[in-house]
């Protein structure tokens, strides 16, 4: 099986030793995205704004892989404050329609650069 690196200049550049995504066969494994503005590489302010930015970053990488949010089969959401769970659901509803992907929402102590939310995903392309 071959694998290839997926990269989009419409999403933040990697800030560590990882790729934005790796495509193996027809499956795309997307790295975690935090709410960095890809133009400035600065964190956006406000929880809702951060959540929107993360979805926009994931969308850019999915599109670079030749897919869309309809191709996401698994989404992981990492939150530094689980009281934001309802807001994540609200914002997610703007980006996804049924059938929704499988998902986990996990409370954690901290994220890179002080972000409040991070997400990664797996896509299966047809």
Chimera marker file (.cmm) of the C-alpha trace (Angstrom):
<marker_set name="trace">
<marker id="1" x="0.000" y="0.000" z="0.000" r="1" g="1" b="0" radius="0.5"/>
<marker id="2" x="1.271" y="3.423" z="-0.854" r="1" g="1" b="0" radius="0.5"/>
<marker id="3" x="0.927" y="6.434" z="1.360" r="1" g="1" b="0" radius="0.5"/>
<marker id="4" x="1.160" y="10.093" z="0.522" r="1" g="1" b="0" radius="0.5"/>
<marker id="5" x="1.398" y="13.344" z="2.421" r="1" g="1" b="0" radius="0.5"/>
<marker id="6" x="-1.555" y="15.739" z="2.187" r="1" g="1" b="0" radius="0.5"/>
<marker id="7" x="-0.818" y="19.423" z="2.640" r="1" g="1" b="0" radius="0.5"/>
<marker id="8" x="-2.906" y="22.577" z="2.295" r="1" g="1" b="0" radius="0.5"/>
<marker id="9" x="-1.734" y="26.163" z="2.502" r="1" g="1" b="0" radius="0.5"/>
<marker id="10" x="-5.322" y="26.993" z="3.537" r="1" g="1" b="0" radius="0.5"/>
<marker id="11" x="-4.673" y="25.271" z="6.886" r="1" g="1" b="0" radius="0.5"/>
<marker id="12" x="-1.962" y="26.095" z="9.433" r="1" g="1" b="0" radius="0.5"/>
<marker id="13" x="1.469" y="24.705" z="8.721" r="1" g="1" b="0" radius="0.5"/>
<marker id="14" x="2.516" y="21.884" z="11.018" r="1" g="1" b="0" radius="0.5"/>
<marker id="15" x="4.068" y="23.209" z="14.232" r="1" g="1" b="0" radius="0.5"/>
<marker id="16" x="5.898" y="19.975" z="14.968" r="1" g="1" b="0" radius="0.5"/>
<marker id="17" x="7.166" y="16.757" z="13.461" r="1" g="1" b="0" radius="0.5"/>
<marker id="18" x="3.949" y="15.689" z="11.718" r="1" g="1" b="0" radius="0.5"/>
<marker id="19" x="2.051" y="16.059" z="8.455" r="1" g="1" b="0" radius="0.5"/>
<marker id="20" x="-1.346" y="17.738" z="8.127" r="1" g="1" b="0" radius="0.5"/>
<marker id="21" x="-2.648" y="14.394" z="6.860" r="1" g="1" b="0" radius="0.5"/>
<marker id="22" x="-1.512" y="11.082" z="5.435" r="1" g="1" b="0" radius="0.5"/>
<marker id="23" x="-3.450" y="9.215" z="2.773" r="1" g="1" b="0" radius="0.5"/>
<marker id="24" x="-3.058" y="5.434" z="2.849" r="1" g="1" b="0" radius="0.5"/>
<marker id="25" x="-5.120" y="3.683" z="0.197" r="1" g="1" b="0" radius="0.5"/>
<marker id="26" x="-8.519" y="5.390" z="0.248" r="1" g="1" b="0" radius="0.5"/>
<marker id="27" x="-8.239" y="6.403" z="3.921" r="1" g="1" b="0" radius="0.5"/>
<marker id="28" x="-7.020" y="9.819" z="5.058" r="1" g="1" b="0" radius="0.5"/>
<marker id="29" x="-5.737" y="10.273" z="8.608" r="1" g="1" b="0" radius="0.5"/>
<marker id="30" x="-5.909" y="13.944" z="9.518" r="1" g="1" b="0" radius="0.5"/>
<marker id="31" x="-3.678" y="15.329" z="12.257" r="1" g="1" b="0" radius="0.5"/>
<marker id="32" x="-5.156" y="17.365" z="15.060" r="1" g="1" b="0" radius="0.5"/>
<marker id="33" x="-5.981" y="20.946" z="14.214" r="1" g="1" b="0" radius="0.5"/>
<marker id="34" x="-5.992" y="23.725" z="16.769" r="1" g="1" b="0" radius="0.5"/>
<marker id="35" x="-7.591" y="27.132" z="16.057" r="1" g="1" b="0" radius="0.5"/>
<marker id="36" x="-4.653" y="28.789" z="14.347" r="1" g="1" b="0" radius="0.5"/>
<marker id="37" x="-5.410" y="31.253" z="11.574" r="1" g="1" b="0" radius="0.5"/>
<marker id="38" x="-3.398" y="29.834" z="8.649" r="1" g="1" b="0" radius="0.5"/>
<marker id="39" x="-2.466" y="33.321" z="7.418" r="1" g="1" b="0" radius="0.5"/>
<marker id="40" x="-1.062" y="34.629" z="10.699" r="1" g="1" b="0" radius="0.5"/>
<marker id="41" x="-0.385" y="31.357" z="12.575" r="1" g="1" b="0" radius="0.5"/>
<marker id="42" x="-1.970" y="33.073" z="15.589" r="1" g="1" b="0" radius="0.5"/>
<marker id="43" x="-4.669" y="31.580" z="17.810" r="1" g="1" b="0" radius="0.5"/>
<marker id="44" x="-8.131" y="33.064" z="17.227" r="1" g="1" b="0" radius="0.5"/>
<marker id="45" x="-9.987" y="34.377" z="20.290" r="1" g="1" b="0" radius="0.5"/>
<marker id="46" x="-13.231" y="33.082" z="21.832" r="1" g="1" b="0" radius="0.5"/>
<marker id="47" x="-14.465" y="29.505" z="22.121" r="1" g="1" b="0" radius="0.5"/>
<marker id="48" x="-17.014" y="29.619" z="19.287" r="1" g="1" b="0" radius="0.5"/>
<marker id="49" x="-14.502" y="31.336" z="17.013" r="1" g="1" b="0" radius="0.5"/>
<marker id="50" x="-11.884" y="28.717" z="17.902" r="1" g="1" b="0" radius="0.5"/>
<marker id="51" x="-14.309" y="25.905" z="17.108" r="1" g="1" b="0" radius="0.5"/>
<marker id="52" x="-15.201" y="27.451" z="13.748" r="1" g="1" b="0" radius="0.5"/>
<marker id="53" x="-11.498" y="27.911" z="12.914" r="1" g="1" b="0" radius="0.5"/>
<marker id="54" x="-10.741" y="24.276" z="13.738" r="1" g="1" b="0" radius="0.5"/>
<marker id="55" x="-13.551" y="23.105" z="11.433" r="1" g="1" b="0" radius="0.5"/>
<marker id="56" x="-12.306" y="25.448" z="8.686" r="1" g="1" b="0" radius="0.5"/>
<marker id="57" x="-8.776" y="24.079" z="9.079" r="1" g="1" b="0" radius="0.5"/>
<marker id="58" x="-10.031" y="20.483" z="8.907" r="1" g="1" b="0" radius="0.5"/>
<marker id="59" x="-12.155" y="21.361" z="5.880" r="1" g="1" b="0" radius="0.5"/>
<marker id="60" x="-9.115" y="22.753" z="4.040" r="1" g="1" b="0" radius="0.5"/>
<marker id="61" x="-7.099" y="19.585" z="4.671" r="1" g="1" b="0" radius="0.5"/>
<marker id="62" x="-10.039" y="17.329" z="3.711" r="1" g="1" b="0" radius="0.5"/>
<marker id="63" x="-10.423" y="19.246" z="0.440" r="1" g="1" b="0" radius="0.5"/>
<marker id="64" x="-6.672" y="19.005" z="-0.240" r="1" g="1" b="0" radius="0.5"/>
<marker id="65" x="-7.071" y="15.231" z="0.110" r="1" g="1" b="0" radius="0.5"/>
<marker id="66" x="-9.878" y="15.245" z="-2.451" r="1" g="1" b="0" radius="0.5"/>
<marker id="67" x="-12.642" y="14.840" z="0.102" r="1" g="1" b="0" radius="0.5"/>
<marker id="68" x="-15.134" y="16.736" z="2.199" r="1" g="1" b="0" radius="0.5"/>
<marker id="69" x="-16.816" y="16.507" z="5.580" r="1" g="1" b="0" radius="0.5"/>
<marker id="70" x="-19.213" y="13.954" z="4.050" r="1" g="1" b="0" radius="0.5"/>
<marker id="71" x="-16.225" y="11.587" z="3.880" r="1" g="1" b="0" radius="0.5"/>
<marker id="72" x="-15.351" y="11.857" z="7.589" r="1" g="1" b="0" radius="0.5"/>
<marker id="73" x="-16.096" y="8.582" z="9.360" r="1" g="1" b="0" radius="0.5"/>
<marker id="74" x="-14.488" y="9.412" z="12.728" r="1" g="1" b="0" radius="0.5"/>
<marker id="75" x="-14.013" y="12.741" z="14.484" r="1" g="1" b="0" radius="0.5"/>
<marker id="76" x="-12.208" y="13.255" z="17.777" r="1" g="1" b="0" radius="0.5"/>
<marker id="77" x="-12.785" y="16.460" z="19.721" r="1" g="1" b="0" radius="0.5"/>
<marker id="78" x="-10.511" y="17.490" z="22.578" r="1" g="1" b="0" radius="0.5"/>
<marker id="79" x="-11.817" y="20.172" z="24.959" r="1" g="1" b="0" radius="0.5"/>
<marker id="80" x="-10.102" y="21.891" z="27.863" r="1" g="1" b="0" radius="0.5"/>
<marker id="81" x="-13.559" y="22.629" z="29.321" r="1" g="1" b="0" radius="0.5"/>
<marker id="82" x="-16.353" y="20.090" z="28.840" r="1" g="1" b="0" radius="0.5"/>
<marker id="83" x="-18.937" y="22.757" z="29.643" r="1" g="1" b="0" radius="0.5"/>
<marker id="84" x="-18.381" y="23.838" z="26.005" r="1" g="1" b="0" radius="0.5"/>
<marker id="85" x="-19.802" y="20.513" z="24.756" r="1" g="1" b="0" radius="0.5"/>
<marker id="86" x="-23.191" y="22.029" z="23.743" r="1" g="1" b="0" radius="0.5"/>
<marker id="87" x="-21.479" y="24.836" z="21.798" r="1" g="1" b="0" radius="0.5"/>
<marker id="88" x="-19.348" y="22.287" z="19.917" r="1" g="1" b="0" radius="0.5"/>
<marker id="89" x="-22.534" y="20.420" z="18.961" r="1" g="1" b="0" radius="0.5"/>
<marker id="90" x="-24.127" y="23.655" z="17.760" r="1" g="1" b="0" radius="0.5"/>
<marker id="91" x="-21.142" y="24.628" z="15.613" r="1" g="1" b="0" radius="0.5"/>
<marker id="92" x="-20.708" y="21.064" z="14.332" r="1" g="1" b="0" radius="0.5"/>
<marker id="93" x="-24.312" y="21.184" z="13.108" r="1" g="1" b="0" radius="0.5"/>
<marker id="94" x="-23.282" y="23.953" z="10.692" r="1" g="1" b="0" radius="0.5"/>
<marker id="95" x="-20.708" y="21.687" z="9.040" r="1" g="1" b="0" radius="0.5"/>
<marker id="96" x="-22.243" y="18.201" z="9.112" r="1" g="1" b="0" radius="0.5"/>
<marker id="97" x="-25.516" y="16.589" z="8.182" r="1" g="1" b="0" radius="0.5"/>
<marker id="98" x="-26.780" y="13.085" z="8.793" r="1" g="1" b="0" radius="0.5"/>
<marker id="99" x="-25.422" y="10.521" z="8.795" r="1" g="1" b="0" radius="0.5"/>
<marker id="100" x="-22.985" y="12.099" z="11.254" r="1" g="1" b="0" radius="0.5"/>
<marker id="101" x="-19.516" y="10.616" z="11.724" r="1" g="1" b="0" radius="0.5"/>
<marker id="102" x="-18.642" y="8.504" z="14.732" r="1" g="1" b="0" radius="0.5"/>
<marker id="103" x="-17.247" y="10.865" z="17.352" r="1" g="1" b="0" radius="0.5"/>
<marker id="104" x="-15.537" y="11.183" z="20.690" r="1" g="1" b="0" radius="0.5"/>
<marker id="105" x="-15.443" y="14.316" z="22.852" r="1" g="1" b="0" radius="0.5"/>
<marker id="106" x="-12.664" y="14.174" z="25.398" r="1" g="1" b="0" radius="0.5"/>
<marker id="107" x="-11.895" y="16.546" z="28.270" r="1" g="1" b="0" radius="0.5"/>
<marker id="108" x="-8.198" y="17.237" z="28.699" r="1" g="1" b="0" radius="0.5"/>
<marker id="109" x="-6.065" y="19.495" z="30.873" r="1" g="1" b="0" radius="0.5"/>
<marker id="110" x="-4.320" y="21.559" z="28.182" r="1" g="1" b="0" radius="0.5"/>
<marker id="111" x="-3.722" y="21.947" z="24.455" r="1" g="1" b="0" radius="0.5"/>
<marker id="112" x="-0.843" y="23.457" z="22.449" r="1" g="1" b="0" radius="0.5"/>
<marker id="113" x="-0.561" y="27.252" z="22.508" r="1" g="1" b="0" radius="0.5"/>
<marker id="114" x="-3.397" y="27.551" z="25.028" r="1" g="1" b="0" radius="0.5"/>
<marker id="115" x="-6.091" y="26.454" z="22.567" r="1" g="1" b="0" radius="0.5"/>
<marker id="116" x="-9.481" y="25.489" z="24.014" r="1" g="1" b="0" radius="0.5"/>
<marker id="117" x="-10.322" y="22.924" z="21.319" r="1" g="1" b="0" radius="0.5"/>
<marker id="118" x="-8.509" y="20.544" z="18.984" r="1" g="1" b="0" radius="0.5"/>
<marker id="119" x="-9.915" y="18.010" z="16.519" r="1" g="1" b="0" radius="0.5"/>
<marker id="120" x="-8.598" y="15.239" z="14.309" r="1" g="1" b="0" radius="0.5"/>
<marker id="121" x="-10.448" y="13.075" z="11.826" r="1" g="1" b="0" radius="0.5"/>
<marker id="122" x="-10.389" y="10.029" z="9.585" r="1" g="1" b="0" radius="0.5"/>
<marker id="123" x="-11.849" y="10.212" z="6.074" r="1" g="1" b="0" radius="0.5"/>
<marker id="124" x="-12.649" y="7.365" z="3.710" r="1" g="1" b="0" radius="0.5"/>
<marker id="125" x="-12.658" y="8.445" z="0.070" r="1" g="1" b="0" radius="0.5"/>
<marker id="126" x="-14.699" y="6.591" z="-2.528" r="1" g="1" b="0" radius="0.5"/>
<link id1="1" id2="2" r="1" g="1" b="0" radius="0.2"/>
<link id1="2" id2="3" r="1" g="1" b="0" radius="0.2"/>
<link id1="3" id2="4" r="1" g="1" b="0" radius="0.2"/>
<link id1="4" id2="5" r="1" g="1" b="0" radius="0.2"/>
<link id1="5" id2="6" r="1" g="1" b="0" radius="0.2"/>
<link id1="6" id2="7" r="1" g="1" b="0" radius="0.2"/>
<link id1="7" id2="8" r="1" g="1" b="0" radius="0.2"/>
<link id1="8" id2="9" r="1" g="1" b="0" radius="0.2"/>
<link id1="9" id2="10" r="1" g="1" b="0" radius="0.2"/>
<link id1="10" id2="11" r="1" g="1" b="0" radius="0.2"/>
<link id1="11" id2="12" r="1" g="1" b="0" radius="0.2"/>
<link id1="12" id2="13" r="1" g="1" b="0" radius="0.2"/>
<link id1="13" id2="14" r="1" g="1" b="0" radius="0.2"/>
<link id1="14" id2="15" r="1" g="1" b="0" radius="0.2"/>
<link id1="15" id2="16" r="1" g="1" b="0" radius="0.2"/>
<link id1="16" id2="17" r="1" g="1" b="0" radius="0.2"/>
<link id1="17" id2="18" r="1" g="1" b="0" radius="0.2"/>
<link id1="18" id2="19" r="1" g="1" b="0" radius="0.2"/>
<link id1="19" id2="20" r="1" g="1" b="0" radius="0.2"/>
<link id1="20" id2="21" r="1" g="1" b="0" radius="0.2"/>
<link id1="21" id2="22" r="1" g="1" b="0" radius="0.2"/>
<link id1="22" id2="23" r="1" g="1" b="0" radius="0.2"/>
<link id1="23" id2="24" r="1" g="1" b="0" radius="0.2"/>
<link id1="24" id2="25" r="1" g="1" b="0" radius="0.2"/>
<link id1="25" id2="26" r="1" g="1" b="0" radius="0.2"/>
<link id1="26" id2="27" r="1" g="1" b="0" radius="0.2"/>
<link id1="27" id2="28" r="1" g="1" b="0" radius="0.2"/>
<link id1="28" id2="29" r="1" g="1" b="0" radius="0.2"/>
<link id1="29" id2="30" r="1" g="1" b="0" radius="0.2"/>
<link id1="30" id2="31" r="1" g="1" b="0" radius="0.2"/>
<link id1="31" id2="32" r="1" g="1" b="0" radius="0.2"/>
<link id1="32" id2="33" r="1" g="1" b="0" radius="0.2"/>
<link id1="33" id2="34" r="1" g="1" b="0" radius="0.2"/>
<link id1="34" id2="35" r="1" g="1" b="0" radius="0.2"/>
<link id1="35" id2="36" r="1" g="1" b="0" radius="0.2"/>
<link id1="36" id2="37" r="1" g="1" b="0" radius="0.2"/>
<link id1="37" id2="38" r="1" g="1" b="0" radius="0.2"/>
<link id1="38" id2="39" r="1" g="1" b="0" radius="0.2"/>
<link id1="39" id2="40" r="1" g="1" b="0" radius="0.2"/>
<link id1="40" id2="41" r="1" g="1" b="0" radius="0.2"/>
<link id1="41" id2="42" r="1" g="1" b="0" radius="0.2"/>
<link id1="42" id2="43" r="1" g="1" b="0" radius="0.2"/>
<link id1="43" id2="44" r="1" g="1" b="0" radius="0.2"/>
<link id1="44" id2="45" r="1" g="1" b="0" radius="0.2"/>
<link id1="45" id2="46" r="1" g="1" b="0" radius="0.2"/>
<link id1="46" id2="47" r="1" g="1" b="0" radius="0.2"/>
<link id1="47" id2="48" r="1" g="1" b="0" radius="0.2"/>
<link id1="48" id2="49" r="1" g="1" b="0" radius="0.2"/>
<link id1="49" id2="50" r="1" g="1" b="0" radius="0.2"/>
<link id1="50" id2="51" r="1" g="1" b="0" radius="0.2"/>
<link id1="51" id2="52" r="1" g="1" b="0" radius="0.2"/>
<link id1="52" id2="53" r="1" g="1" b="0" radius="0.2"/>
<link id1="53" id2="54" r="1" g="1" b="0" radius="0.2"/>
<link id1="54" id2="55" r="1" g="1" b="0" radius="0.2"/>
<link id1="55" id2="56" r="1" g="1" b="0" radius="0.2"/>
<link id1="56" id2="57" r="1" g="1" b="0" radius="0.2"/>
<link id1="57" id2="58" r="1" g="1" b="0" radius="0.2"/>
<link id1="58" id2="59" r="1" g="1" b="0" radius="0.2"/>
<link id1="59" id2="60" r="1" g="1" b="0" radius="0.2"/>
<link id1="60" id2="61" r="1" g="1" b="0" radius="0.2"/>
<link id1="61" id2="62" r="1" g="1" b="0" radius="0.2"/>
<link id1="62" id2="63" r="1" g="1" b="0" radius="0.2"/>
<link id1="63" id2="64" r="1" g="1" b="0" radius="0.2"/>
<link id1="64" id2="65" r="1" g="1" b="0" radius="0.2"/>
<link id1="65" id2="66" r="1" g="1" b="0" radius="0.2"/>
<link id1="66" id2="67" r="1" g="1" b="0" radius="0.2"/>
<link id1="67" id2="68" r="1" g="1" b="0" radius="0.2"/>
<link id1="68" id2="69" r="1" g="1" b="0" radius="0.2"/>
<link id1="69" id2="70" r="1" g="1" b="0" radius="0.2"/>
<link id1="70" id2="71" r="1" g="1" b="0" radius="0.2"/>
<link id1="71" id2="72" r="1" g="1" b="0" radius="0.2"/>
<link id1="72" id2="73" r="1" g="1" b="0" radius="0.2"/>
<link id1="73" id2="74" r="1" g="1" b="0" radius="0.2"/>
<link id1="74" id2="75" r="1" g="1" b="0" radius="0.2"/>
<link id1="75" id2="76" r="1" g="1" b="0" radius="0.2"/>
<link id1="76" id2="77" r="1" g="1" b="0" radius="0.2"/>
<link id1="77" id2="78" r="1" g="1" b="0" radius="0.2"/>
<link id1="78" id2="79" r="1" g="1" b="0" radius="0.2"/>
<link id1="79" id2="80" r="1" g="1" b="0" radius="0.2"/>
<link id1="80" id2="81" r="1" g="1" b="0" radius="0.2"/>
<link id1="81" id2="82" r="1" g="1" b="0" radius="0.2"/>
<link id1="82" id2="83" r="1" g="1" b="0" radius="0.2"/>
<link id1="83" id2="84" r="1" g="1" b="0" radius="0.2"/>
<link id1="84" id2="85" r="1" g="1" b="0" radius="0.2"/>
<link id1="85" id2="86" r="1" g="1" b="0" radius="0.2"/>
<link id1="86" id2="87" r="1" g="1" b="0" radius="0.2"/>
<link id1="87" id2="88" r="1" g="1" b="0" radius="0.2"/>
<link id1="88" id2="89" r="1" g="1" b="0" radius="0.2"/>
<link id1="89" id2="90" r="1" g="1" b="0" radius="0.2"/>
<link id1="90" id2="91" r="1" g="1" b="0" radius="0.2"/>
<link id1="91" id2="92" r="1" g="1" b="0" radius="0.2"/>
<link id1="92" id2="93" r="1" g="1" b="0" radius="0.2"/>
<link id1="93" id2="94" r="1" g="1" b="0" radius="0.2"/>
<link id1="94" id2="95" r="1" g="1" b="0" radius="0.2"/>
<link id1="95" id2="96" r="1" g="1" b="0" radius="0.2"/>
<link id1="96" id2="97" r="1" g="1" b="0" radius="0.2"/>
<link id1="97" id2="98" r="1" g="1" b="0" radius="0.2"/>
<link id1="98" id2="99" r="1" g="1" b="0" radius="0.2"/>
<link id1="99" id2="100" r="1" g="1" b="0" radius="0.2"/>
<link id1="100" id2="101" r="1" g="1" b="0" radius="0.2"/>
<link id1="101" id2="102" r="1" g="1" b="0" radius="0.2"/>
<link id1="102" id2="103" r="1" g="1" b="0" radius="0.2"/>
<link id1="103" id2="104" r="1" g="1" b="0" radius="0.2"/>
<link id1="104" id2="105" r="1" g="1" b="0" radius="0.2"/>
<link id1="105" id2="106" r="1" g="1" b="0" radius="0.2"/>
<link id1="106" id2="107" r="1" g="1" b="0" radius="0.2"/>
<link id1="107" id2="108" r="1" g="1" b="0" radius="0.2"/>
<link id1="108" id2="109" r="1" g="1" b="0" radius="0.2"/>
<link id1="109" id2="110" r="1" g="1" b="0" radius="0.2"/>
<link id1="110" id2="111" r="1" g="1" b="0" radius="0.2"/>
<link id1="111" id2="112" r="1" g="1" b="0" radius="0.2"/>
<link id1="112" id2="113" r="1" g="1" b="0" radius="0.2"/>
<link id1="113" id2="114" r="1" g="1" b="0" radius="0.2"/>
<link id1="114" id2="115" r="1" g="1" b="0" radius="0.2"/>
<link id1="115" id2="116" r="1" g="1" b="0" radius="0.2"/>
<link id1="116" id2="117" r="1" g="1" b="0" radius="0.2"/>
<link id1="117" id2="118" r="1" g="1" b="0" radius="0.2"/>
<link id1="118" id2="119" r="1" g="1" b="0" radius="0.2"/>
<link id1="119" id2="120" r="1" g="1" b="0" radius="0.2"/>
<link id1="120" id2="121" r="1" g="1" b="0" radius="0.2"/>
<link id1="121" id2="122" r="1" g="1" b="0" radius="0.2"/>
<link id1="122" id2="123" r="1" g="1" b="0" radius="0.2"/>
<link id1="123" id2="124" r="1" g="1" b="0" radius="0.2"/>
<link id1="124" id2="125" r="1" g="1" b="0" radius="0.2"/>
<link id1="125" id2="126" r="1" g="1" b="0" radius="0.2"/>
</marker_set>
